[in-house]
Amino acid sequence: MTDTVLVTYGTTNGSTAEIAEAVADILRKDGLTVESCPAGSVRSVAPYDAVVVGGGLYAGRWHKDARRFVRRHRDALARRPVWFFSSGPLGDAVAEGDIPPVRGVQRTMNRLDVREHVTFGGCLKEGAKGRMAGMILRSGKGGDFRDFGAIEAWAQGIADALTHA
Ligand SMILES: Cc1cc2nc3c(=O)[nH]c(=O)nc-3n(C[C@H](O)[C@H](O)[C@H](O)COP(=O)(O)O)c2cc1C
């Protein structure tokens, strides 16, 4: 039985954090002790028995906080069960089929015992930071493409794996 789980994330505009919170809520409902926090604020993964890492996708890469987190803690992560998620695609791409991890995330997965990776739809709304975000919004491609039913189902799979371990 795994007791304590870290759910951590790299986000610019907050939507990946909301996915992480939804994942954490499901794990808590199954009796796990869960800490959820930004990847940049984690000093050590030693207190955790399992780790979920999520990153918003920017220009084909995970958010830099998620990338730095896995680099900095790779030895400890290699000794624990780890799950990854990415959040990004705007539009119907995710609904049309599984989207594989971007190349850098796949490379990291090859080195760690990552149980599973999933790509969730992203979210880009008025007020998002950056010139590029403004351009995407003006082109009409913004919106919220997160499927919280799918997110909760994925999290339930993690809860089942950990509570039956
Ligand atoms: C400048 C910019 C670049 C982006 N690049 C990608 C990308 O390469 N792949 C992708 O799937 N989504 C991309 N997106 C969409 C974001 O990943 C999506 O908005 C995500 O939900 C953002 O997460 P956050 O709110 O946690 O920062 C991009 C968005 C912006 C504003």
The ligand as an ORCA input file, in Angstrom:
! r2SCAN-3c Opt
* xyz 0 1
  C       2.858     30.121    -26.815
  C       2.073     28.851    -26.729
  C       2.635     27.681    -27.247
  C       1.915     26.470    -27.179
  N       2.475     25.344    -27.709
  C       1.780     24.171    -27.670
  C       2.330     22.979    -28.217
  O       3.449     22.939    -28.714
  N       1.590     21.850    -28.168
  C       0.339     21.827    -27.609
  O      -0.302     20.788    -27.605
  N      -0.191     22.948    -27.036
  C       0.490     24.112    -27.070
  N      -0.038     25.243    -26.497
  C      -1.296     25.155    -25.753
  C      -1.009     25.024    -24.249
  O      -0.291     23.857    -24.003
  C      -2.333     24.978    -23.464
  O      -2.887     26.265    -23.487
  C      -2.108     24.476    -22.054
  O      -3.373     24.142    -21.492
  C      -1.403     25.508    -21.200
  O      -1.215     25.025    -19.895
  P      -1.165     26.012    -18.640
  O      -2.482     26.751    -18.595
  O      -1.004     25.097    -17.480
  O      -0.002     26.923    -18.822
  C       0.642     26.443    -26.546
  C       0.103     27.630    -26.012
  C       0.811     28.821    -26.105
  C       0.220     30.057    -25.505
*
